[in-house]
Amino acid sequence: MWGGMKRRAFLIRTAAVGAAVAGGLWLKDHVLWRKPRLSFGTDGSSGWSPLAVTETATPTVRVDMAGRSFVALIDSGAQYSVIDRALVAELDLTDVFDMPLVAYGVGGRPQVGRGTTLAITVGDLRIEGLRAAILDLGPLAREEGLGAPLILGQDVLGEAVLDIDMKGRRVRLTRPDAHVPPPSVRPLAVRRSGTALTTEIVVEGTPLTAVIDTGSSALAALSRSAAEAAGLLDGRPERSGSSIVLGGLTSARVVEARRVVVGDEVWNGTEVHVYADAPLPNYPRALLGMAAFADRQVVLDLGRGRLHLSSEMDLMVGPPA
């Protein structure tokens, strides 16, 4: 598998949506990006699905679409769902429309998107009317990368609770009013920021607001300015890495942080990935990825702004700082 963050998309709305006026926002939410329709199984869930790609910590599932099976990445860091442009051509999808959207990965290279409407099945869950951006996902969609030509983003996660059982290597989507958190989990302090879920992390004494990003395999990734503020670019040893992002690969700097704190949990001597800054609205300064949830049960309820984790005993990694 590719090293680094395995990032792919932060989807940023353009002014063409409506110049932030009320009518434009209504158009986005009710026409251009109206909510998908989710029909759950008899128990109110999709049922448990094994991870489709076992070599990475990011949650992936098999989905059925147009009579075929594909891998989809469940990505809480992506504002909208995405389908790879090559797959749209391969399936000869005809419901394609212009979409006022520009998409950026953490590499900063933009793509202007078009859109389509999808119907997919995930286990016992049927998702219809899913408005997905058509973008070039590059290595993310190909077998030498993650092999996932579909991304299920915050539009889907806002309508379902995501259970990730990393020890059991499986995932499930559940109707919010039917979800019962397992007794083994406890809440992590989080808050909604737009359509994303964020939490506070502390990197070498510097507090940062990080987007909860199930599409990132690293523990933490910081923009260059955030890494500088945390003192990580002080001449300490670093190595070059690469990350799968929207449309291709981008370089990343990898440095060792002496101490990273998330809630009441501490990682000492852990790698942090550093990506380039970009002068964009809502561009994240920090990401908290799936390495923070290794061997855990994770309950992500984006719609209600909640995150629960199972406890880990003696989680401190590395020698005390």
Sequence and secondary structure as in RCSB ss.txt:
>XXXX:A:sequence
MWGGMKRRAFLIRTAAVGAAVAGGLWLKDHVLWRKPRLSFGTDGSSGWSPLAVTETATPTVRVDMAGRSFVALID
SGAQYSVIDRALVAELDLTDVFDMPLVAYGVGGRPQVGRGTTLAITVGDLRIEGLRAAILDLGPLAREEGLGAPL
ILGQDVLGEAVLDIDMKGRRVRLTRPDAHVPPPSVRPLAVRRSGTALTTEIVVEGTPLTAVIDTGSSALAALSRS
AAEAAGLLDGRPERSGSSIVLGGLTSARVVEARRVVVGDEVWNGTEVHVYADAPLPNYPRALLGMAAFADRQVVL
DLGRGRLHLSSEMDLMVGPPA
>XXXX:A:secstr
   TT    EEEE GGGTTT HHHHHHIIIIIT   EEE  TTSB   EE S TTSSS EEEEEETTEEEEEEE 
TT SS EEEHHHHHHHT   EEEEEEEEE TT  EEEEEEEEEEEEETTEEEEEEEEEEE  GGGGSTTTT   E
EE HHHHTSSEEEEETTTTEEEEE GGG    TTEEE   EEETTEEEEEEEETTEEEEEEE TT  SSEEEEHH
HHHHTT  SS  EEEEEEEETTEEEEEEEEEEEEEEETTEEEEEEEEEEE     TT  SEEE GGGGTT EEEE
ETTTTEEEEE  TT  BSS  
